[in-house]
Amino acid sequence: MRDSLLKSASDIITADPDLMRVAHGKGGEPRLLENELARFISGSANRVLRNFADKVLDSAMGGNFFDIFHTIGSAGSLYVLLAPYFVGYDLFSRERTFCNRALKRFGVQDQQKRPLRIAHFTDTFDEINGVAKTIKSQLDLVSRHGKQMTVVTCGSDGSRRGLANFDPVGEFTIPEYPELTLRYPPVLEMLEYCFDREFDCILAATPGPVGLAGLAVSKILKIPFHGTYHTAFPQYVRAFTEDTALEDGCWRFMTWFYNQMQVIYAPSEATRQELIDRGIDPGKITTYPRGVDVERFHPAKRNGFFNKFNVQADTKLLYVGRVSKEKGLDTLAEAYRRLSRMRPGVSLVVIGDGPYLDEMKRTLRGTPAVFTGPLHGEDLSAAYASSDIFVFPSATDTFGNVVLEAQASGLPCIVTDEGGPCENIDPDETGLVIPAADPDALIRAILHLTDAPERLNYMRRKARSRMEHRTFDQTFLETWELFGARIRDAA
C-alpha cells in the first residue's frame, strides 16, 4: 500500500503543472496551497481506491475470499491518508447539529423550516432495468410535485435536472452481467457535495460502490441512511455461476450492508420476509407502494403493432425484460416449444436483450416466436396493448414493474408463486399464479386462457380496472410521505 501511494503521488504531481509549482516551493497563498493539497489527496486516494477495488472484485469473482480479506486489511494506509478529511467533516457535522439545536431552542429554526431533502445514491441510471426506470420516473415526479430529491450516481452519459453525476475513478465489468458496469466513485467529492447541500437523508438504491459511498457519507455527516431493496443479487449470482458458496458470500455482504440502514423499503411482502429470514432486523423493514403510468400504458394503444414483424397469430403471448435465465426464460422456452405444436395459432413475442437471447432463439427455431430486441416509448406501449397475454416466469424479481405495465395495457398476467410479482395479481381475476420452473404448469395456464375467449376478455378488463388507481403520482406522494415519516421517527 505504501509503495502504491508513493507511485500514485509521484505520477499525479509530475503530470500536473500546478502541483509541480507547489512541489518547487511556488505555491502562493495559503488558501491556494490548501486547495491544491485537497486536490492532490483526492487524486491519490482515487487512484489507490481504483486499484484496491479492482483487486477485491477480481478476488470475489474468482471466489478467493482470503485474498479479499488480505486486500481489505492492507487498505489501512488509504484511510490514514483520508483521515484528516473524515475527521474534519465529522467535526463540521457535529457543529452544524449543535447550531441547529440552538436555533430551534431560541425559536429561529421554525422560521427557517425547509422541505425534506433526499440524496438518492444509485449504481445504475442509464442502464435498461427496473431500478433505473423507477429512479428516472421518480425524478420526473419530484420535479412535477416540487419535492427536493437529488440522484447521485457515477459515470452517467446524460444530464438532467436533479441528477448529480460524478466522474468515476475506475470501473469493473462483471463478465456474466455485461449490461451493468460497476463504477468506483470519488468519495471525497461526494462527501463535500452532500455536506454543502445539507441533505436530511441518504437513500441507497443499490449495494454497489456508489451505495457504499452513500453509507460512508451518511456515517461521516451523521445523517440517516435508508435504502430501497430492488434486486435479488444473490439469486442472480447463483443463476450465473451455479456456485452456492458465491451466493452465500453475496448474501453475507447484502445482510451486512442493509443492516447498516435505519430503514429499508421493500417492494413486496415476499421480499420483506426474505430479508427477515436472512437476518435483517424486521423492525427496519417496511413495504412501500409502487405505481404505473396509466396514460402511457393503455388498451387504447392496440394498433396491430406486430404486423411489421409479420406476426399473424390469433393470440400473442408477450414477455418484456432482460433475456436471461434468472428470469425463468429457459422454462418459458421449453413450455412454448411444446405449446406451439399443440396450438399453432399462438405466437410468442420476446422484447428485450440479454445473455440468453441467442440460446433462446436456437431453442425456439422453427416455432412462430418473434424477438424484437429492446423497444421504447410509444413502440413499447403499442406492443403491450397489441398483445393478449403477458407471461413472466421469473422467480427472482422483487417486484416486476413490467407486470403492472402489462395489466395497465389490459393484459392478464401469468406469474410464478415466488418473488414479488405474484402480489400484484388477483388470481383468476387479473391473471394466474403458477409454480416456478414448471413448464407443464405454464402450458396449462396459457391454455386455460387461450381456450376460453370469454374468460380472457373478462380478465383483460379486470386487469386494466385494477391499475387505474395505482397511478405514478398517487403512489409517489404516498411514498414521499412515508420517507418523511420514517426520517422524523428516526430523528
C-alpha positions, 0 to 999 in steps of 0.5 A: 500500500505504501509503495502504491501511494508513493507511485500514485503521488509521484505520477499525479504531481509530475503530470500536473503543472500546478502541483509541480509549482507547489512541489518547487516551493511556488505555491502562493497563498495559503488558501491556494496551497490548501486547495491544491493539497485537497486536490492532490489527496483526492487524486491519490486516494482515487487512484489507490481506491481504483486499484484496491477495488479492482483487486477485491472484485477480481478476488470475489469473482474468482471466489478467493475470499482470503485474498479479499480479506488480505486486500481489505486489511492492507487498505489501512494506509488509504484511510490514514491518508483520508483521515484528516478529511473524515475527521474534519467533516465529522467535526463540521457535522457535529457543529452544524447539529449543535447550531441547529439545536440552538436555533430551534431552542431560541425559536429561529429554526421554525422560521427557517423550516425547509422541505425534506431533502433526499440524496438518492445514491444509485449504481445504475441510471442509464442502464435498461432495468427496473431500478433505473426506470423507477429512479428516472420516473421518480425524478420526473415526479419530484420535479412535477410535485416540487419535492427536493430529491437529488440522484447521485450516481457515477459515470452517467452519459446524460444530464438532467435536472436533479441528477448529480453525476460524478466522474468515476475513478475506475470501473469493473465489468462483471463478465456474466452481467455485461449490461451493468458496469460497476463504477468506483466513485470519488468519495471525497467529492461526494462527501463535500457535495452532500455536506454543502447541500445539507441533505436530511437523508441518504437513500441507497438504491443499490449495494454497489460502490456508489451505495457504499459511498452513500453509507460512508457519507451518511456515517461521516455527516451523521445523517440517516441512511435508508435504502430501497431493496430492488434486486435479488443479487444473490439469486442472480449470482447463483443463476450465473455461476451455479456456485452456492458458496458465491451466493452465500458470500453475496448474501453475507455482504447484502445482510451486512450492508442493509443492516447498516440502514435505519430503514429499508423499503421493500417492494413486496411482502415476499421480499420483506420476509426474505430479508427477515429470514436472512437476518435483517432486523424486521423492525427496519423493514417496511413495504412501500407502494409502487405505481404505473403510468396509466396514460402511457400504458393503455388498451387504447394503444392496440394498433396491430403493432406486430404486423411489421414483424409479420406476426399473424397469430390469433393470440400473442403471448408477450414477455418484456425484460432482460433475456436471461435465465434468472428470469425463468426464460429457459422454462418459458422456452421449453413450455412454448416449444411444446405449446406451439405444436399443440396450438399453432395459432399462438405466437410468442413475442420476446422484447428485450436483450440479454445473455440468453437471447441467442440460446433462446432463439436456437431453442425456439427455431422453427416455432412462430416466436418473434424477438424484437430486441429492446423497444421504447416509448410509444413502440413499447406501449403499442406492443403491450396493448397489441398483445393478449397475454403477458407471461413472466416466469421469473422467480427472482424479481422483487417486484416486476414493474413490467407486470403492472405495465402489462395489466395497465395495457389490459393484459392478464398476467401469468406469474410464478408463486415466488418473488414479488410479482405474484402480489400484484395479481388477483388470481383468476381475476387479473391473471394466474399464479403458477409454480416456478420452473414448471413448464407443464404448469405454464402450458396449462395456464396459457391454455386455460386462457387461450381456450376460453375467449370469454374468460380472457376478455373478462380478465383483460378488463379486470386487469386494466380496472385494477391499475387505474388507481395505482397511478405514478403520482398517487403512489409517489406522494404516498411514498414521499410521505412515508420517507418523511415519516420514517426520517422524523421517527428516526430523528 
